[in-house]
Amino acid sequence: MSLGLYDPDRRYRRRIWARIARTGLFLATIGATSALAYQIGVEQMRGRHQSLEQEVETLRAEKVDLQQTAIRLEAATRTAEVQYQELLARFEREVPSGAVRELAQLVAQQLEKGVEADRLAFFINAADQVRDCGAPETKRFIVPTPIYQGANTSVGFADGRITVTGMGTNARDEAGKPQGWYDPAQPVKITFTTIGGEQSETTGQLPLHHSVVLGEHEYRFTIVEGERSFVVVTADRCALT
């Protein structure tokens, strides 16, 4: 009678439904997991999107700042260029160059030597008054030194109304002993004295140039090295009127 109670179809159906239940539970688990993963992905994308939007806004603000900075720098550059051009123009107007600069240096040197500004102005104003010059006159004299101040150490020009003399540094031999003549490689001082006692001088290495105004004439002197102990002086006499 126990055998009559066994129902194989029922057991089979139960196994089928159990499998279906397990499969459904598995699929439901997978679906829930997928839904959760999807939701997490959506939240991450939303957060990433918001972060990117913030970065975009930050970059936009930085771009605006950079553009404003570039505008300010461009304006500053243009201002600097204008100021540079103004300074360059002012420099060209106020700072002498070429021959003017050389003349300014000569004037400054004469002022440092004690020559009066009025005298220099007189010479400058007299320069454009020169009309004609006579034949140059050349003479020579022995340059005095600390150990020689004897004869033939001066010459006269303008019929003796201008006396030219000087002072040099003694030459030395290989042992350093001073010689009786001047050293032309060292600076030489040349002094010009007019008949009225007025003196002027020029100092430096030869050759030297100097002008003396006497009466209605300007005497232009050129002093160059001559034979041992001597300098050669050439004077050009030019009318001022």
TORLO-348131 format. One record per atom (N, C-alpha, C): residue in three letters; atom name; x, y, z. Coordinates in pm, whole numbers, plus 50000, padded with zeros to 5 digits. Layout:
N
code,site,X,Y,Z
ala,CA,X,Y,Z;
...
***
This chain:
241
code,site,X,Y,Z
met,N,50083,49881,50000;
met,CA,50000,50000,50000;
met,C,50088,50126,50000;
ser,N,50207,50120,50057;
ser,CA,50300,50233,50056;
ser,C,50344,50267,49916;
leu,N,50357,50167,49832;
leu,CA,50397,50192,49694;
leu,C,50287,50265,49620;
gly,N,50168,50239,49662;
gly,CA,50062,50308,49592;
gly,C,50057,50456,49624;
leu,N,50121,50498,49733;
leu,CA,50122,50640,49771;
leu,C,50231,50720,49696;
tyr,N,50329,50665,49632;
tyr,CA,50438,50733,49559;
tyr,C,50383,50795,49433;
asp,N,50409,50925,49418;
asp,CA,50361,51000,49301;
asp,C,50480,51064,49231;
pro,N,50534,51001,49130;
pro,CA,50654,51055,49062;
pro,C,50628,51187,48990;
asp,N,50511,51209,48938;
asp,CA,50484,51336,48868;
asp,C,50487,51453,48964;
arg,N,50432,51425,49081;
arg,CA,50432,51534,49182;
arg,C,50573,51574,49222;
arg,N,50657,51476,49246;
arg,CA,50795,51503,49283;
arg,C,50867,51577,49169;
tyr,N,50836,51538,49047;
tyr,CA,50900,51603,48932;
tyr,C,50858,51749,48924;
arg,N,50728,51775,48945;
arg,CA,50679,51913,48939;
arg,C,50743,51998,49051;
arg,N,50758,51934,49165;
arg,CA,50818,52007,49277;
arg,C,50962,52045,49243;
arg,N,51034,51952,49183;
arg,CA,51172,51984,49145;
arg,C,51175,52096,49041;
ile,N,51080,52090,48943;
ile,CA,51075,52193,48839;
ile,C,51050,52330,48901;
trp,N,50949,52333,48991;
trp,CA,50917,52462,49054;
trp,C,51033,52512,49143;
ala,N,51101,52417,49205;
ala,CA,51216,52459,49288;
ala,C,51326,52523,49200;
arg,N,51348,52462,49084;
arg,CA,51448,52518,48992;
arg,C,51404,52656,48942;
ile,N,51271,52661,48909;
ile,CA,51221,52791,48862;
ile,C,51236,52897,48970;
ala,N,51209,52857,49094;
ala,CA,51220,52952,49206;
ala,C,51365,52997,49222;
arg,N,51457,52901,49217;
arg,CA,51598,52936,49231;
arg,C,51643,53027,49116;
thr,N,51598,52991,48994;
thr,CA,51633,53072,48879;
thr,C,51576,53213,48892;
gly,N,51449,53220,48936;
gly,CA,51388,53352,48953;
gly,C,51460,53434,49059;
leu,N,51496,53366,49172;
leu,CA,51570,53437,49276;
leu,C,51704,53487,49225;
phe,N,51768,53401,49145;
phe,CA,51899,53439,49088;
phe,C,51884,53561,48996;
leu,N,51779,53551,48909;
leu,CA,51758,53662,48816;
leu,C,51719,53789,48891;
ala,N,51635,53771,48996;
ala,CA,51596,53888,49075;
ala,C,51717,53950,49142;
thr,N,51807,53863,49192;
thr,CA,51930,53914,49255;
thr,C,52015,53991,49154;
ile,N,52028,53928,49035;
ile,CA,52107,53996,48932;
ile,C,52042,54128,48892;
gly,N,51910,54128,48879;
gly,CA,51842,54251,48842;
gly,C,51860,54360,48946;
ala,N,51844,54319,49073;
ala,CA,51862,54419,49180;
ala,C,52004,54471,49183;
thr,N,52098,54378,49164;
thr,CA,52239,54421,49163;
thr,C,52265,54515,49046;
ser,N,52211,54482,48929;
ser,CA,52230,54566,48812;
ser,C,52166,54703,48832;
ala,N,52044,54701,48890;
ala,CA,51976,54828,48916;
ala,C,52057,54915,49012;
leu,N,52109,54849,49118;
leu,CA,52191,54923,49214;
leu,C,52317,54978,49149;
ala,N,52381,54893,49065;
ala,CA,52502,54938,48996;
ala,C,52470,55054,48902;
tyr,N,52357,55042,48833;
tyr,CA,52317,55148,48743;
tyr,C,52294,55279,48818;
gln,N,52224,55268,48931;
gln,CA,52196,55386,49011;
gln,C,52326,55449,49060;
ile,N,52417,55362,49107;
ile,CA,52547,55413,49152;
ile,C,52620,55482,49037;
gly,N,52615,55419,48918;
gly,CA,52680,55479,48801;
gly,C,52618,55614,48766;
val,N,52485,55619,48773;
val,CA,52417,55746,48744;
val,C,52459,55854,48842;
glu,N,52464,55819,48973;
glu,CA,52505,55915,49074;
glu,C,52649,55961,49051;
gln,N,52736,55865,49014;
gln,CA,52877,55901,48986;
gln,C,52885,55994,48865;
met,N,52807,55963,48760;
met,CA,52810,56048,48642;
met,C,52756,56186,48673;
arg,N,52648,56188,48758;
arg,CA,52591,56317,48796;
arg,C,52694,56399,48875;
gly,N,52764,56331,48968;
gly,CA,52868,56400,49045;
gly,C,52984,56446,48957;
arg,N,53020,56358,48863;
arg,CA,53128,56394,48772;
arg,C,53086,56512,48685;
his,N,52962,56510,48640;
his,CA,52911,56619,48558;
his,C,52915,56751,48635;
gln,N,52870,56746,48760;
gln,CA,52873,56867,48842;
gln,C,53017,56915,48864;
ser,N,53107,56819,48887;
ser,CA,53248,56856,48906;
ser,C,53305,56920,48780;
leu,N,53270,56863,48663;
leu,CA,53318,56920,48538;
leu,C,53259,57059,48516;
glu,N,53133,57077,48550;
glu,CA,53073,57210,48537;
glu,C,53144,57311,48625;
gln,N,53180,57271,48748;
gln,CA,53253,57361,48837;
gln,C,53391,57394,48779;
glu,N,53457,57290,48723;
glu,CA,53587,57313,48662;
glu,C,53575,57408,48543;
val,N,53467,57390,48464;
val,CA,53446,57478,48349;
val,C,53426,57621,48396;
glu,N,53346,57640,48501;
glu,CA,53323,57774,48554;
glu,C,53453,57834,48607;
thr,N,53531,57750,48675;
thr,CA,53661,57798,48727;
thr,C,53753,57840,48612;
leu,N,53757,57756,48508;
leu,CA,53841,57788,48393;
leu,C,53792,57914,48322;
arg,N,53661,57931,48315;
arg,CA,53608,58052,48253;
arg,C,53649,58176,48332;
ala,N,53638,58166,48465;
ala,CA,53680,58279,48550;
ala,C,53829,58307,48533;
glu,N,53910,58200,48528;
glu,CA,54054,58219,48508;
glu,C,54082,58280,48371;
lys,N,54004,58237,48270;
lys,CA,54022,58293,48136;
lys,C,53993,58443,48136;
val,N,53885,58482,48205;
val,CA,53852,58625,48214;
val,C,53964,58701,48283;
asp,N,54016,58645,48395;
asp,CA,54127,58710,48466;
asp,C,54250,58724,48377;
leu,N,54281,58616,48303;
leu,CA,54397,58621,48214;
leu,C,54377,58724,48103;
gln,N,54255,58732,48050;
gln,CA,54229,58831,47946;
gln,C,54245,58972,48000;
gln,N,54194,58995,48121;
gln,CA,54208,59126,48182;
gln,C,54355,59158,48210;
thr,N,54429,59056,48258;
thr,CA,54572,59076,48283;
thr,C,54646,59107,48153;
ala,N,54609,59034,48045;
ala,CA,54674,59059,47915;
ala,C,54645,59200,47867;
ile,N,54521,59246,47890;
ile,CA,54486,59383,47849;
ile,C,54568,59484,47927;
arg,N,54581,59461,48060;
arg,CA,54660,59553,48142;
arg,C,54807,59552,48099;
leu,N,54861,59432,48072;
leu,CA,55000,59424,48030;
leu,C,55022,59491,47895;
glu,N,54928,59473,47804;
glu,CA,54940,59538,47674;
glu,C,54937,59690,47688;
ala,N,54847,59739,47776;
ala,CA,54842,59883,47800;
ala,C,54971,59933,47863;
ala,N,55024,59855,47960;
ala,CA,55149,59895,48024;
ala,C,55263,59895,47924;
thr,N,55263,59796,47833;
thr,CA,55368,59789,47731;
thr,C,55362,59910,47638;
arg,N,55241,59945,47597;
arg,CA,55227,60062,47510;
arg,C,55271,60189,47582;
thr,N,55234,60199,47709;
thr,CA,55276,60316,47788;
thr,C,55428,60322,47798;
ala,N,55490,60205,47824;
ala,CA,55636,60201,47834;
ala,C,55701,60239,47701;
glu,N,55643,60193,47590;
glu,CA,55699,60228,47459;
glu,C,55690,60378,47434;
val,N,55577,60436,47471;
val,CA,55562,60581,47454;
val,C,55662,60656,47539;
gln,N,55678,60613,47665;
gln,CA,55774,60678,47753;
gln,C,55915,60662,47701;
tyr,N,55947,60543,47647;
tyr,CA,56081,60520,47591;
tyr,C,56107,60614,47473;
gln,N,56008,60627,47384;
gln,CA,56026,60715,47270;
gln,C,56042,60859,47315;
glu,N,55966,60900,47418;
glu,CA,55979,61036,47471;
glu,C,56117,61058,47531;
leu,N,56165,60958,47609;
leu,CA,56298,60971,47669;
leu,C,56406,60973,47561;
leu,N,56389,60889,47457;
leu,CA,56487,60887,47348;
leu,C,56491,61021,47277;
ala,N,56373,61077,47250;
ala,CA,56369,61208,47184;
ala,C,56431,61315,47273;
arg,N,56402,61307,47403;
arg,CA,56461,61404,47496;
arg,C,56612,61388,47503;
phe,N,56658,61261,47503;
phe,CA,56802,61236,47506;
phe,C,56869,61296,47383;
glu,N,56807,61274,47266;
glu,CA,56866,61327,47143;
glu,C,56865,61479,47141;
arg,N,56762,61540,47206;
arg,CA,56756,61686,47210;
arg,C,56857,61744,47307;
glu,N,56871,61681,47425;
glu,CA,56946,61743,47533;
glu,C,57090,61694,47545;
val,N,57120,61572,47500;
val,CA,57255,61519,47513;
val,C,57330,61539,47382;
pro,N,57439,61612,47383;
pro,CA,57513,61636,47259;
pro,C,57578,61510,47207;
ser,N,57600,61506,47077;
ser,CA,57665,61392,47013;
ser,C,57760,61443,46906;
gly,N,57848,61355,46863;
gly,CA,57941,61389,46756;
gly,C,58032,61505,46793;
ala,N,58044,61599,46700;
ala,CA,58133,61714,46721;
ala,C,58086,61800,46838;
val,N,57954,61812,46854;
val,CA,57903,61893,46965;
val,C,57945,61833,47098;
arg,N,57940,61701,47107;
arg,CA,57980,61635,47232;
arg,C,58129,61656,47259;
glu,N,58210,61645,47155;
glu,CA,58354,61667,47173;
glu,C,58382,61809,47219;
leu,N,58312,61906,47159;
leu,CA,58331,62045,47200;
leu,C,58286,62067,47344;
ala,N,58175,62001,47382;
ala,CA,58127,62013,47520;
ala,C,58230,61957,47618;
gln,N,58294,61846,47581;
gln,CA,58397,61789,47666;
gln,C,58518,61882,47678;
leu,N,58555,61945,47566;
leu,CA,58667,62039,47569;
leu,C,58635,62159,47658;
val,N,58513,62209,47647;
val,CA,58473,62322,47730;
val,C,58477,62282,47877;
ala,N,58424,62161,47908;
ala,CA,58426,62114,48047;
ala,C,58568,62102,48100;
gln,N,58660,62051,48017;
gln,CA,58800,62039,48059;
gln,C,58862,62175,48088;
gln,N,58833,62274,48003;
gln,CA,58888,62407,48024;
gln,C,58831,62471,48150;
leu,N,58703,62449,48175;
leu,CA,58643,62503,48297;
leu,C,58704,62439,48421;
glu,N,58733,62308,48414;
glu,CA,58797,62240,48526;
glu,C,58938,62295,48551;
lys,N,59003,62340,48445;
lys,CA,59138,62397,48460;
lys,C,59135,62539,48516;
gly,N,59015,62595,48529;
gly,CA,59004,62729,48585;
gly,C,58983,62838,48483;
val,N,58969,62805,48356;
val,CA,58945,62907,48254;
val,C,58806,62966,48277;
glu,N,58795,63096,48272;
glu,CA,58667,63161,48297;
glu,C,58569,63134,48184;
ala,N,58442,63121,48222;
ala,CA,58338,63091,48123;
ala,C,58324,63204,48022;
asp,N,58341,63330,48066;
asp,CA,58330,63444,47975;
asp,C,58437,63438,47867;
arg,N,58556,63393,47906;
arg,CA,58665,63384,47809;
arg,C,58635,63277,47704;
leu,N,58584,63163,47750;
leu,CA,58549,63057,47656;
leu,C,58437,63104,47562;
ala,N,58339,63175,47619;
ala,CA,58231,63226,47535;
ala,C,58284,63324,47431;
phe,N,58382,63405,47470;
phe,CA,58440,63500,47376;
phe,C,58506,63427,47260;
phe,N,58581,63321,47291;
phe,CA,58648,63245,47186;
phe,C,58546,63180,47093;
ile,N,58440,63125,47151;
ile,CA,58338,63059,47069;
ile,C,58268,63160,46979;
asn,N,58234,63275,47035;
asn,CA,58169,63378,46954;
asn,C,58262,63434,46847;
ala,N,58391,63435,46876;
ala,CA,58487,63488,46781;
ala,C,58517,63391,46667;
ala,N,58478,63264,46684;
ala,CA,58515,63164,46585;
ala,C,58455,63194,46449;
asp,N,58328,63238,46446;
asp,CA,58265,63262,46316;
asp,C,58299,63399,46259;
gln,N,58384,63473,46330;
gln,CA,58424,63604,46280;
gln,C,58554,63600,46201;
val,N,58619,63484,46201;
val,CA,58747,63473,46131;
val,C,58724,63481,45980;
arg,N,58796,63570,45914;
arg,CA,58777,63591,45771;
arg,C,58896,63543,45688;
asp,N,59016,63589,45722;
asp,CA,59133,63550,45643;
asp,C,59252,63529,45735;
cys,N,59341,63445,45691;
cys,CA,59459,63410,45771;
cys,C,59584,63434,45686;
gly,N,59689,63478,45755;
gly,CA,59815,63500,45687;
gly,C,59897,63373,45681;
ala,N,60020,63387,45634;
ala,CA,60110,63272,45625;
ala,C,60146,63224,45765;
pro,N,60145,63094,45790;
pro,CA,60179,63044,45923;
pro,C,60326,63071,45956;
glu,N,60352,63087,46085;
glu,CA,60487,63110,46135;
glu,C,60525,62994,46226;
thr,N,60644,62938,46204;
thr,CA,60687,62821,46280;
thr,C,60818,62850,46353;
lys,N,60819,62812,46480;
lys,CA,60940,62826,46563;
lys,C,60950,62704,46653;
arg,N,61067,62691,46719;
arg,CA,61083,62580,46811;
arg,C,61155,62628,46936;
phe,N,61134,62553,47046;
phe,CA,61207,62584,47169;
phe,C,61228,62456,47248;
ile,N,61326,62464,47339;
ile,CA,61356,62351,47428;
ile,C,61253,62350,47540;
val,N,61194,62236,47562;
val,CA,61094,62225,47668;
val,C,61164,62220,47804;
pro,N,61138,62314,47893;
pro,CA,61198,62309,48026;
pro,C,61152,62184,48101;
thr,N,61235,62138,48193;
thr,CA,61202,62025,48279;
thr,C,61244,62061,48421;
pro,N,61208,61981,48519;
pro,CA,61250,62013,48656;
pro,C,61401,62026,48672;
ile,N,61481,61961,48583;
ile,CA,61626,61971,48600;
ile,C,61692,62055,48490;
tyr,N,61612,62109,48401;
tyr,CA,61669,62201,48301;
tyr,C,61570,62313,48274;
gln,N,61612,62435,48302;
gln,CA,61533,62554,48274;
gln,C,61625,62665,48225;
gly,N,61711,62627,48129;
gly,CA,61813,62719,48080;
gly,C,61767,62799,47960;
ala,N,61858,62818,47864;
ala,CA,61834,62903,47748;
ala,C,61746,62831,47646;
asn,N,61690,62914,47555;
asn,CA,61610,62864,47443;
asn,C,61486,62785,47487;
thr,N,61427,62825,47599;
thr,CA,61310,62755,47651;
thr,C,61180,62832,47626;
ser,N,61183,62930,47534;
ser,CA,61060,63002,47498;
ser,C,61079,63066,47362;
val,N,60967,63100,47297;
val,CA,60970,63170,47169;
val,C,60862,63276,47171;
gly,N,60876,63376,47081;
gly,CA,60780,63484,47074;
gly,C,60709,63489,46940;
phe,N,60581,63525,46943;
phe,CA,60502,63542,46821;
phe,C,60434,63679,46828;
ala,N,60378,63720,46716;
ala,CA,60309,63849,46706;
ala,C,60402,63963,46747;
asp,N,60523,63962,46688;
asp,CA,60624,64064,46717;
asp,C,60656,64070,46866;
gly,N,60660,63950,46927;
gly,CA,60698,63943,47068;
gly,C,60586,63969,47165;
arg,N,60464,63989,47116;
arg,CA,60353,64017,47206;
arg,C,60293,63891,47267;
ile,N,60329,63775,47213;
ile,CA,60285,63647,47270;
ile,C,60408,63561,47293;
thr,N,60432,63521,47416;
thr,CA,60545,63435,47450;
thr,C,60494,63295,47480;
val,N,60560,63197,47419;
val,CA,60520,63058,47437;
val,C,60633,62983,47506;
thr,N,60602,62915,47614;
thr,CA,60699,62831,47685;
thr,C,60625,62707,47734;
gly,N,60689,62631,47818;
gly,CA,60622,62509,47864;
gly,C,60695,62441,47978;
met,N,60651,62319,48009;
met,CA,60714,62239,48112;
met,C,60681,62093,48083;
gly,N,60788,62010,48085;
gly,CA,60770,61868,48059;
gly,C,60828,61783,48170;
thr,N,60816,61652,48154;
thr,CA,60868,61556,48249;
thr,C,60999,61499,48195;
asn,N,61099,61492,48281;
asn,CA,61228,61440,48235;
asn,C,61218,61296,48188;
ala,N,61282,61270,48074;
ala,CA,61293,61133,48028;
ala,C,61387,61056,48121;
arg,N,61374,60925,48124;
arg,CA,61458,60843,48211;
arg,C,61521,60730,48130;
asp,N,61642,60691,48173;
asp,CA,61709,60581,48104;
asp,C,61658,60448,48158;
glu,N,61719,60338,48113;
glu,CA,61673,60206,48154;
glu,C,61688,60184,48304;
ala,N,61781,60253,48365;
ala,CA,61802,60239,48509;
ala,C,61710,60330,48589;
gly,N,61630,60413,48519;
gly,CA,61539,60503,48588;
gly,C,61602,60636,48623;
lys,N,61721,60662,48574;
lys,CA,61787,60789,48603;
lys,C,61733,60898,48511;
pro,N,61694,61016,48564;
pro,CA,61639,61122,48480;
pro,C,61743,61178,48383;
gln,N,61697,61208,48263;
gln,CA,61783,61266,48160;
gln,C,61758,61416,48151;
gly,N,61837,61485,48069;
gly,CA,61828,61630,48062;
gly,C,61721,61680,47968;
trp,N,61650,61594,47899;
trp,CA,61547,61636,47805;
trp,C,61410,61581,47849;
tyr,N,61308,61637,47791;
tyr,CA,61173,61597,47833;
tyr,C,61131,61468,47763;
asp,N,61033,61401,47822;
asp,CA,60979,61278,47767;
asp,C,60854,61312,47686;
pro,N,60859,61301,47552;
pro,CA,60743,61339,47470;
pro,C,60624,61245,47486;
ala,N,60647,61129,47550;
ala,CA,60536,61037,47572;
ala,C,60452,61076,47693;
gln,N,60503,61170,47774;
gln,CA,60432,61216,47892;
gln,C,60361,61349,47862;
pro,N,60258,61382,47941;
pro,CA,60189,61510,47918;
pro,C,60285,61628,47930;
val,N,60260,61727,47847;
val,CA,60340,61850,47844;
val,C,60246,61968,47867;
lys,N,60292,62065,47946;
lys,CA,60214,62186,47967;
lys,C,60277,62298,47885;
ile,N,60196,62363,47801;
ile,CA,60241,62476,47718;
ile,C,60170,62601,47767;
thr,N,60246,62706,47795;
thr,CA,60192,62830,47850;
thr,C,60206,62942,47748;
phe,N,60101,63024,47733;
phe,CA,60099,63137,47641;
phe,C,60077,63265,47723;
thr,N,60168,63360,47709;
thr,CA,60160,63484,47786;
thr,C,60160,63602,47690;
thr,N,60056,63686,47700;
thr,CA,60049,63803,47613;
thr,C,60128,63919,47675;
ile,N,60146,64024,47597;
ile,CA,60226,64137,47642;
ile,C,60162,64206,47763;
gly,N,60032,64188,47780;
gly,CA,59965,64248,47895;
gly,C,59974,64162,48020;
gly,N,60040,64048,48010;
gly,CA,60056,63960,48126;
gly,C,59948,63853,48139;
glu,N,59851,63850,48049;
glu,CA,59746,63749,48058;
glu,C,59800,63615,48010;
gln,N,59771,63510,48087;
gln,CA,59824,63378,48055;
gln,C,59710,63280,48027;
ser,N,59739,63185,47941;
ser,CA,59652,63070,47917;
ser,C,59742,62952,47889;
glu,N,59690,62833,47904;
glu,CA,59775,62715,47887;
glu,C,59692,62598,47836;
thr,N,59762,62500,47783;
thr,CA,59703,62374,47742;
thr,C,59796,62263,47787;
thr,N,59740,62152,47830;
thr,CA,59818,62042,47886;
thr,C,59771,61911,47825;
gly,N,59865,61823,47797;
gly,CA,59831,61691,47745;
gly,C,59946,61636,47663;
gln,N,59925,61522,47603;
gln,CA,60026,61462,47517;
gln,C,60026,61532,47382;
leu,N,60143,61544,47325;
leu,CA,60157,61607,47194;
leu,C,60093,61519,47087;
pro,N,60037,61581,46982;
pro,CA,60033,61726,46953;
pro,C,59921,61795,47032;
leu,N,59939,61927,47051;
leu,CA,59842,62010,47122;
leu,C,59799,62126,47035;
his,N,59681,62180,47064;
his,CA,59629,62294,46989;
his,C,59577,62397,47088;
his,N,59594,62523,47052;
his,CA,59550,62630,47141;
his,C,59531,62757,47058;
ser,N,59439,62844,47106;
ser,CA,59414,62971,47038;
ser,C,59428,63087,47135;
val,N,59484,63196,47086;
val,CA,59498,63318,47165;
val,C,59446,63434,47081;
val,N,59354,63511,47139;
val,CA,59301,63628,47070;
val,C,59376,63751,47121;
leu,N,59433,63825,47027;
leu,CA,59510,63945,47062;
leu,C,59470,64056,46965;
gly,N,59405,64156,47019;
gly,CA,59360,64264,46933;
gly,C,59255,64217,46836;
glu,N,59280,64243,46710;
glu,CA,59184,64206,46606;
glu,C,59222,64077,46536;
his,N,59311,63999,46599;
his,CA,59356,63874,46537;
his,C,59345,63757,46635;
glu,N,59325,63641,46577;
glu,CA,59330,63515,46653;
glu,C,59453,63438,46607;
tyr,N,59532,63395,46703;
tyr,CA,59652,63317,46674;
tyr,C,59622,63171,46711;
arg,N,59624,63087,46610;
arg,CA,59596,62945,46629;
arg,C,59729,62869,46633;
phe,N,59757,62808,46748;
phe,CA,59885,62741,46769;
phe,C,59869,62589,46760;
thr,N,59968,62527,46696;
thr,CA,59979,62382,46693;
thr,C,60118,62345,46743;
ile,N,60125,62260,46845;
ile,CA,60252,62222,46907;
ile,C,60274,62074,46884;
val,N,60388,62039,46822;
val,CA,60419,61899,46794;
val,C,60560,61868,46844;
glu,N,60588,61739,46853;
glu,CA,60721,61695,46897;
glu,C,60826,61729,46792;
gly,N,60938,61779,46836;
gly,CA,61050,61808,46746;
gly,C,61168,61716,46774;
glu,N,61288,61762,46741;
glu,CA,61407,61684,46775;
glu,C,61420,61676,46927;
arg,N,61511,61591,46973;
arg,CA,61526,61572,47116;
arg,C,61536,61705,47189;
ser,N,61456,61718,47294;
ser,CA,61447,61836,47380;
ser,C,61355,61943,47325;
phe,N,61321,61939,47196;
phe,CA,61246,62049,47133;
phe,C,61099,62013,47107;
val,N,61019,62118,47102;
val,CA,60886,62112,47042;
val,C,60881,62216,46932;
val,N,60799,62191,46831;
val,CA,60784,62281,46718;
val,C,60646,62346,46728;
val,N,60644,62480,46723;
val,CA,60520,62556,46738;
val,C,60491,62628,46607;
thr,N,60371,62607,46554;
thr,CA,60325,62675,46433;
thr,C,60205,62762,46469;
ala,N,60208,62889,46428;
ala,CA,60101,62983,46459;
ala,C,60039,63035,46330;
asp,N,59908,63028,46321;
asp,CA,59832,63089,46210;
asp,C,59765,63215,46263;
arg,N,59788,63327,46199;
arg,CA,59726,63453,46240;
arg,C,59609,63482,46149;
cys,N,59489,63492,46208;
cys,CA,59366,63511,46131;
cys,C,59294,63636,46182;
ala,N,59244,63714,46085;
ala,CA,59173,63836,46121;
ala,C,59034,63802,46173;
leu,N,58990,63876,46274;
leu,CA,58858,63855,46331;
leu,C,58752,63942,46266;
thr,N,58789,64044,46193;
thr,CA,58691,64133,46131;
thr,C,58711,64138,45982;
***
